[in-house]
């Protein structure tokens, strides 16, 4: 688990409690009046005007507006407003299947706020929906629940305490049921006929979210081994239109370190302050004709090697500035040095 990323997730979610709008620096903010780069699926009409996207259901089943681009890890912030019997939602890691499509669904409907695994048929109609299991608050990766303790002296099954009943992470609390959608108690307060603020982050295999700076969505375990990749999209169902505005998002799989400045004669770039591997390999991963590097769970994009993308789970050693002389315990940062007298 990356302590920095886990801490960032907590800060990202807690920041919404004191301020509206994104708690991250976005890569993209939607301000257009065109839906170029998006496509429709299902029974809804969509339009865009001055950065505002409006979806109108043609039937109660509703429909989707999906991005042409895909992401693995994503942070997203958007405001939404609906009237009457609308049912708004968002989907992330939406990917095609033999039957249609699957992904992870953030429901923002009144009386149904939560995080789900969802499946659609080829026409965009929902065929299944399952609430995500609750995830630990300080983790990027979910884990199977521990086995129940064996009953003592022939007694019946042990009664679970906090986190029992197959729950991943914390259980307990009034209203808690072992599924993502809050830790019990009052959920988020949706403001009818007014703008509501949604923010969620999908990192590795944990999906976290807040509405109006409060709880209600919590954190859910995707159980896809962090390997999911797909579109992000809007959903509108029910009987009334939904408006979305202030859409911003950030690709969390891209990370960057500043360029190092040490000499006019040499170039040195630390790939990462943490130790992941004994060496590096080279290939052109993004097919731009420039060699890239791979070390541990990341590949680093040339020619500067300051940007990296995570492609698998990882563990790391603590960052240090010198290597140990003890055999087998080297934990220096991975770095690249090139150049000579100029």
C-alpha positions in Angstrom: 0.0 0.0 0.0 1.3 3.5 -0.8 1.1 5.6 2.3 1.2 8.8 0.3 -1.7 7.8 -2.0 -3.8 6.5 1.0 -3.2 9.7 2.9 -4.0 11.7 -0.3 -7.3 9.8 -0.6 -8.3 10.8 3.0 -7.3 14.4 2.4 -9.2 14.4 -0.9 -12.4 13.2 0.7 -12.1 15.3 3.9 -11.4 18.5 1.9 -14.9 18.3 0.4 -16.3 18.8 3.9 -15.1 22.4 4.0 -15.2 23.5 0.4 -17.3 22.9 -2.7 -15.5 22.0 -6.0 -12.6 19.7 -6.6 -10.0 19.0 -4.0 -7.5 18.0 -6.7 -5.9 19.9 -9.5 -7.8 18.7 -12.6 -6.4 17.7 -16.0 -9.6 18.6 -17.7 -12.5 21.0 -17.1 -15.5 20.7 -19.4 -16.6 24.1 -20.7 -17.9 23.3 -24.2 -21.2 23.2 -26.0 -20.4 20.1 -28.0 -20.5 16.4 -27.0 -17.5 15.6 -29.2 -15.6 12.8 -27.5 -18.7 11.4 -26.0 -21.3 8.8 -27.2 -24.8 8.0 -26.2 -26.3 4.6 -25.2 -29.8 3.7 -24.1 -33.1 5.7 -23.8 -32.1 9.3 -23.1 -31.3 12.5 -25.1 -28.2 14.5 -24.2 -27.1 18.0 -25.1 -24.3 20.4 -23.9 -24.4 24.2 -23.6 -21.7 26.5 -22.1 -20.2 23.7 -20.0 -23.5 22.3 -18.8 -24.7 18.8 -19.8 -28.4 18.0 -19.7 -29.8 14.5 -19.9 -33.5 13.8 -20.5 -34.8 10.2 -20.2 -37.0 8.9 -23.0 -38.2 6.0 -20.7 -37.9 5.1 -17.1 -35.0 2.9 -17.9 -33.0 5.9 -19.0 -29.7 6.1 -20.8 -26.0 6.9 -20.7 -23.5 9.5 -22.0 -20.1 7.8 -22.1 -16.6 9.1 -22.8 -14.7 7.8 -25.8 -11.6 8.0 -23.7 -10.9 5.4 -21.0 -9.1 5.6 -17.6 -7.9 3.2 -15.0 -7.6 5.5 -11.9 -9.7 8.7 -11.9 -10.7 11.6 -9.7 -13.9 13.4 -10.7 -15.9 16.3 -9.4 -19.3 17.5 -10.8 -22.4 19.3 -9.7 -25.9 18.0 -10.6 -29.5 19.2 -10.3 -32.7 17.4 -11.0 -36.4 17.8 -10.5 -39.3 15.4 -9.9 -38.6 11.7 -10.3 -35.2 11.9 -11.8 -32.5 9.2 -11.1 -29.0 10.5 -11.8 -25.8 8.5 -11.6 -22.2 8.1 -12.9 -20.4 5.1 -14.2 -16.6 4.6 -14.2 -14.4 1.9 -15.7 -17.2 1.1 -18.1 -15.9 -1.6 -20.4 -17.5 -3.8 -23.1 -18.4 -7.4 -22.4 -19.9 -10.1 -24.6 -23.4 -9.2 -23.2 -23.0 -5.5 -23.3 -21.1 -3.5 -20.7 -20.0 -3.6 -17.1 -18.6 -1.0 -14.7 -18.9 0.7 -11.3 -21.9 2.8 -10.7 -22.3 5.8 -8.4 -26.0 6.3 -7.7 -27.2 9.8 -6.7 -30.9 9.1 -6.7 -33.0 10.2 -3.8 -33.4 7.1 -1.6 -30.7 5.2 -3.4 -27.3 6.7 -2.8 -24.5 4.2 -3.0 -21.7 2.5 -4.9 -22.5 -0.5 -7.1 -21.1 -3.1 -9.5 -23.4 -2.9 -12.5 -24.0 -4.7 -15.8 -25.8 -3.5 -18.9 -27.1 -5.2 -22.0 -26.1 -4.1 -25.5 -29.0 -1.5 -25.5 -27.8 0.1 -22.3 -30.5 -1.4 -20.1 -29.4 -2.5 -16.6 -29.3 -6.3 -16.1 -27.7 -6.5 -12.7 -26.6 -4.3 -9.8 -24.7 -5.3 -6.6 -23.5 -3.1 -3.8 -19.8 -2.9 -3.4 -18.4 -4.3 -0.1 -17.2 -1.7 2.3 -13.4 -0.9 2.0 -11.0 0.1 4.7 -10.5 3.8 5.0 -6.7 3.9 4.7 -6.1 1.5 1.9 -5.7 1.4 -1.8 -6.4 -2.3 -2.0 -9.2 -4.4 -0.7 -8.8 -7.8 0.9 -10.9 -10.8 1.7 -12.6 -10.8 5.0 -10.8 -12.9 7.7 -12.4 -16.3 8.3 -14.8 -16.5 11.2 -13.3 -18.0 14.4 -14.2 -21.6 15.2 -16.9 -22.1 17.8 -15.7 -23.1 21.2 -16.9 -26.2 23.0 -19.4 -27.1 20.3 -21.1 -23.8 20.5 -22.9 -22.3 17.5 -21.3 -19.9 15.1 -19.5 -17.0 16.7 -21.3 -13.7 16.6 -19.3 -11.1 14.7 -18.1 -7.9 16.3 -17.0 -4.9 14.3 -16.3 -5.8 10.7 -17.8 -9.3 10.9 -20.4 -10.9 8.6 -18.0 -10.9 5.6 -17.6 -7.2 5.7 -14.4 -5.8 4.2 -13.1 -3.2 6.5 -15.2 -1.6 9.3 -18.7 -2.7 10.1 -20.8 -1.7 13.1 -22.8 1.3 13.7 -26.6 1.8 13.2 -27.6 1.2 9.6 -24.3 -0.4 8.6 -24.7 -3.5 6.5 -21.3 -4.4 5.2 -21.7 -2.6 1.9 -20.5 0.7 0.6 -22.9 3.5 1.0 -22.0 5.0 4.4 -21.1 3.9 7.8 -24.6 4.1 9.2 -26.5 7.0 10.6 -27.7 9.8 8.3 -26.7 9.7 4.7 -26.1 12.7 2.4 -28.8 15.3 2.2 -29.8 15.8 -1.5 -31.1 19.2 -2.2 -34.2 19.0 -4.4 -34.3 21.4 -7.3 -30.9 22.8 -6.3 -27.3 22.0 -7.2 -25.6 19.1 -5.4 -21.9 18.4 -5.4 -20.4 15.0 -6.1 -16.8 14.0 -5.9 -15.4 10.5 -6.2 -12.0 8.9 -6.6 -11.3 5.4 -8.0 -7.7 4.4 -7.2 -6.4 0.8 -7.5 -9.4 -1.2 -6.4 -11.1 1.3 -4.0 -13.9 3.6 -5.0 -14.6 6.5 -2.6 -17.1 9.3 -2.9 -18.9 12.2 -1.1 -22.0 14.2 -1.9 -22.4 17.8 -0.7 -19.2 17.4 1.4 -20.8 14.8 3.7 -20.9 11.0 3.9 -23.3 8.6 2.4 -21.1 7.1 -0.3 -18.1 5.9 1.8 -15.6 3.6 0.2 -16.2 0.4 -1.8 -14.0 -2.5 -2.9 -14.2 -3.1 -6.7 -12.7 -6.6 -6.4 -11.3 -6.3 -10.0 -7.6 -6.6 -8.9 -7.0 -3.0 -9.9 -7.0 -4.2 -13.6 -10.2 -2.4 -14.7 -10.1 0.2 -17.5 -12.8 2.0 -19.3 -15.0 5.0 -19.9 -16.6 7.4 -17.4 -20.2 8.4 -18.0 -23.4 10.0 -16.9 -26.7 8.3 -16.4 -30.2 9.7 -16.3 -33.3 7.6 -15.6 -36.8 8.0 -14.1 -39.1 10.7 -15.4 -37.3 14.1 -15.3 -34.1 15.6 -16.7 -30.8 16.1 -14.9 -28.3 18.9 -15.4 -24.6 18.5 -14.8 -22.1 21.3 -14.6 -18.6 22.1 -13.3 -17.3 18.8 -14.6 -13.6 18.3 -13.8 -11.4 15.2 -13.7 -7.9 14.0 -13.3 -6.0 10.9 -14.4 -4.6 9.4 -11.2 -2.5 6.9 -12.9 -0.1 9.6 -14.2 2.4 10.9 -11.6 5.2 13.3 -12.0 8.5 14.3 -10.3 10.3 17.6 -11.1 13.4 17.6 -13.2 16.6 17.5 -11.3 19.2 20.3 -11.8 22.7 19.2 -10.6 25.2 20.3 -13.3 25.6 21.9 -16.7 27.7 18.8 -17.8 25.5 16.0 -16.6 21.8 15.1 -16.3 20.5 13.0 -13.5 16.9 12.1 -13.0 15.6 10.2 -10.0 12.8 8.0 -11.3 11.2 7.5 -7.9 12.2 8.3 -4.3 11.2 4.7 -3.3 13.0 1.5 -4.2 11.0 -0.9 -6.3 13.6 -3.0 -8.3 17.3 -3.9 -8.8 17.3 -2.5 -12.3 15.3 -1.1 -15.2 14.3 -2.2 -18.7 13.7 -0.1 -21.8 10.9 -0.2 -24.4 8.7 2.3 -26.3 5.5 1.8 -24.3 3.5 4.7 -25.8 4.8 4.2 -29.4 6.1 7.7 -29.8 9.5 6.6 -31.0 11.3 7.6 -27.8 12.6 4.9 -25.4 10.8 4.6 -22.1 11.8 2.8 -18.9 10.1 0.3 -16.7 11.1 -0.4 -13.0 8.9 -2.2 -10.6 5.2 -1.3 -11.0 5.7 1.8 -13.2 6.8 2.7 -16.6 8.5 6.1 -17.1 8.0 8.2 -20.2 11.0 9.5 -22.2 12.7 11.7 -22.9 12.5 13.4 -19.5 11.4 10.3 -17.4 9.6 12.6 -15.0 6.1 11.2 -15.8 5.2 7.7 -14.8 2.2 5.4 -15.0 1.4 2.6 -12.6 0.4 -0.7 -14.3 0.4 -3.3 -11.5 0.2 -3.6 -7.7 3.3 -2.9 -5.8 5.1 -2.8 -2.5 8.0 -0.4 -1.8 10.9 0.1 0.6 11.4 3.3 2.6 13.1 6.1 0.7 16.8 6.6 1.6 19.6 8.5 -0.1 22.3 5.9 0.1 22.5 2.2 -0.4 23.2 -0.2 2.4 26.4 -2.2 2.4 24.6 -5.2 3.7 24.1 -7.7 0.8 20.5 -8.1 -0.2 19.3 -5.0 1.5 19.8 -2.2 -1.0 17.0 0.3 -0.9 18.3 3.3 -2.7 16.0 5.3 -5.0 15.9 4.2 -8.7 17.7 6.8 -10.8 19.0 7.5 -14.2 22.3 9.4 -15.1 23.3 10.4 -18.6 25.6 12.8 -20.3 29.2 14.0 -20.1 31.3 17.1 -20.6 29.6 19.6 -22.9 
